[in-house]
Amino acid sequence: MKDFTIENQGTLVLFTMHTDEAKQWWERNVDSNCMQWGNSYVVEHRYAQAIIDGLYAGVDLWVWLWKNI
């Protein structure tokens, strides 16, 4: 099972957590005031790469990228 789905919508990127580990990572590493849309968190494109880099930096989470970021 994937932990995150990351969906590029142009100027906005949606991050959806699918596991408790993913939710815990998000709570520890991303601003709690981040906008939500449904089950996803909405991040401006200019900040998304930093979050993605953090996901890959020593974290054992499975990330699925939908569309290129």
Backbone torsions as a table, in degrees:
resi	resn	phi	psi	omega
1	MET	NA	138.2	177.2
2	LYS	-76.7	149.6	178.4
3	ASP	-88.6	-41.7	-178.4
4	PHE	-128.3	147.7	162.1
5	THR	-117.7	132.0	179.0
6	ILE	-119.4	122.0	-173.8
7	GLU	-121.5	117.3	179.7
8	ASN	-82.8	119.6	178.4
9	GLN	-112.4	25.1	-179.5
10	GLY	95.2	-101.4	179.8
11	THR	-81.6	-14.8	178.8
12	LEU	-123.6	148.8	177.8
13	VAL	-124.9	131.9	179.8
14	LEU	-99.7	131.3	175.9
15	PHE	-114.5	121.6	179.5
16	THR	-118.6	126.5	179.1
17	MET	-95.1	135.0	-177.9
18	HIS	-113.9	-7.9	-178.9
19	THR	-132.9	162.5	176.8
20	ASP	-63.6	-36.7	178.6
21	GLU	-61.4	-41.1	178.9
22	ALA	-65.3	-43.5	179.0
23	LYS	-62.2	-41.4	178.7
24	GLN	-65.1	-40.9	177.8
25	TRP	-60.6	-46.5	-178.5
26	TRP	-59.5	-45.9	-178.7
27	GLU	-62.5	-34.8	-179.5
28	ARG	-79.0	-26.4	-167.1
29	ASN	-118.8	-11.5	-176.1
30	VAL	-125.5	145.2	-179.2
31	ASP	-52.0	128.8	-177.8
32	SER	-68.7	-13.4	178.4
33	ASN	-88.0	8.8	-179.2
34	CYS	-61.5	136.3	-178.3
35	MET	-64.9	141.6	175.6
36	GLN	-113.2	148.2	173.4
37	TRP	-137.5	106.3	-173.1
38	GLY	64.5	-127.7	179.0
39	ASN	-92.4	5.0	-175.8
40	SER	-109.4	154.5	170.9
41	TYR	-98.8	140.2	-176.6
42	VAL	-105.6	126.0	-177.8
43	VAL	-128.6	137.9	174.6
44	GLU	-62.9	143.9	-176.1
45	HIS	-52.5	-39.1	-176.4
46	ARG	-65.5	-20.0	179.0
47	TYR	-100.9	-15.1	-173.5
48	ALA	-62.7	-40.1	-176.9
49	GLN	-62.7	-36.4	177.8
50	ALA	-63.3	-38.8	177.7
51	ILE	-67.1	-44.5	179.4
52	ILE	-61.9	-43.2	177.4
53	ASP	-59.3	-40.8	177.7
54	GLY	-64.0	-36.8	177.9
55	LEU	-62.0	-39.1	-177.6
56	TYR	-85.4	-7.8	-176.4
57	ALA	-86.0	76.9	173.5
58	GLY	78.7	14.0	179.2
59	VAL	-105.1	130.7	-178.1
60	ASP	-89.7	69.1	178.1
61	LEU	-121.6	146.4	179.3
62	TRP	-96.8	120.0	-175.7
63	VAL	-116.1	133.5	176.1
64	TRP	-113.3	118.8	179.8
65	LEU	-94.6	125.1	177.0
66	TRP	-107.6	117.5	-172.4
67	LYS	72.3	155.9	-179.8
68	ASN	-78.4	140.0	179.2
69	ILE	-100.8	NA	NA
